[in-house]
Amino acid sequence: MKENPANNLPRPPVVAIVGHVDHGKTTLLDYIRKTRVATKEAGGITQSIGAYEVEPGGKKITFIDTPGHEAFSLMRARGAAAADIAILVVAADDGVKPQTKEAIQILTKTKTPFIVAITKIDSPGANIDKVKNELLNEEVLLEGYGGAVSWHGVSGKTGEGVPDLLELILLTGEVAGLTFDKEAKASGFVIESKMDNRRGVVAHIVLKDGTLHYGDPIFTPTTSG
């Protein structure tokens, strides 16, 4: 179906949170959505990819929480590719680590626009300048450091800087001009799927275009239903 600009409406940005294990990705998302997922996960590490919609100031943002463990490289790559914008999380007390570098490579490869969130700014060993210099070494050029990559210091525990980060995400989404054709066939990404004992196969999907109606046929590269 050809896109009809007359049918286009603004849509919420789909945002992936990526970065090194234990750098506060899920804690940040917990603060944003006011839940406590991190404490329920095995070892505090996210084991599956979930999508969550929040509505700061009446404007919607869809977040994808990507797994932090090194065994989930492929899932992280898929999460970033499904996103319009990524938040690259780097802990102020730990700096750039192997999975930070991997995340940067994924974002570069998928050409995903991203914002840097320097987390744990309230930690005793926090050193924001050190993080900026380490990112510079990875060719991530932050605003104020000779580049155009936006960044913000935040605390997932106290919420410091989080409202400004959300405003930055919404602004980035507006600049990108994200829209969907309400009359088009629904299309998007399967974030995860699982077998439910009562309901059968359950898939979590994020729509990027069109409208999904009850009873519509669904097709993926490997299955249909």
Helices and strands as residue ranges (DSSP letters): G 5-7, E 8-10, E 14-19, H 25-33, G 42-44, E 50-54, G 56-58, E 61-65, G 70-72, H 73-82, E 85-91, H 98-109, E 114-119, H 128-137, E 151-153, H 162-176, E 179-181, E 187-196, E 200-209
